[in-house]
């Protein structure tokens, strides 16, 4: 519940303050957002399953963002940044939809 509230507050602050992202980080922002959403959906699934642990959530959130950004950075250095970015988005997208399906099954028993 705290994670969902934090996400909502972050979205509202982002819309109100409209921060500028440095040009050097613009490429990494979408990947970081997808990685963070993966952690949020995983945390929500764990909460609904009754196994949520805030320490695990924070570690998952930070490590997802750092690992995804590191993979994209490595891809940039190797000259295959777009391919690795696509790979990260596909893998995290699959995890997000898997968690969303589990949340849907839990909420609607379907």
N, C-alpha and C positions, 0 to 999 in steps of 0.2 A: 504494500500500500504506500509506503514511504517512497519507493522507487517511482511509482506512477505519479505521485504528487510532485516529486522532484522533476520528473520529465515535463509535467504540465507547467510548472513554474519556469523551467528553462525555455520552453517554447514561447511562453508569454513574454519573458524578458527579451528573448531574441527578436520577437516581432516588434516590441516597443522600442528597444534600444538600437536595433538594426546595426550590429557591429560590422566593421570592415574586416575582411579576411585578407591577410597579406597575399600578394600574387604568388609567392613561392609555396604557399600552403593550400591554394585553391584546388589543386589536383588531389590532395589527400582528404579534403573535407568530406566529399561524398562517401569515400571508403570508411572513414571514421564514423560517419552517421549510420551507415549500414551495420558496422560492427557493434556500435552502441545499441542499435535496435535489436540485434540478435541477443545481446545480454539482457535487455529489458523484457523481451518476450520469454526468454528462458527463466528470468526471475519471476515473471507473472505465472508461468506454468508451475514452477516450484512452489509458489505461494498457494496456488489452487490445489496442488497435490499435498500440501501440508508439510513440505520439507524445505521451505525457504530459510536460508541462512544469510544474514546481511553481509557477513565477512566474505562468504563465497561469492555473493553477488558483486561486491565491490571489486574483488580480485578478478572475477570474470569480465566485468565491464572494462576495467583498465587494461587487462591483458589482451582482450579482443581488439581494442583500438590500437594498442601498441604493435601487436603482431601484424594486424592488417596493414598498418602504415609502414611497417618494416618490410613487408613483402612487396608493397608497391614501390617503396624506395629502392629496394634491391632490383626490382624489375626495371626501374628507370636507369639505374647504373649499368645494367646488362643490355639495355636497349630494347627491352621487351615489356615496357611499362604497361601498355594497353592490354596485352594478353594476360599479364598477371593481375591487373586490376579487374579484368573481366572474370578471371578465375576466382578471385576473392569474393566478388559480388555474387557469383553463382553459388559458391559454397555457403556463404552466409545467408543468401536468399533461400536456399534449400532448408537450412536450419530454422530460419524465421517461419517459413510455411509449415514445417514439421511441428514447431512449438505452437503455432496458431491452430493447427489441426487438433493438437492435444488439448488446447484451451477450449476450443469449440466442443470437443467431445465431453469435456468435463462440465461445461456450462449447460449444454443442451442435451447431454446424454445421447448423442447421436454420432 
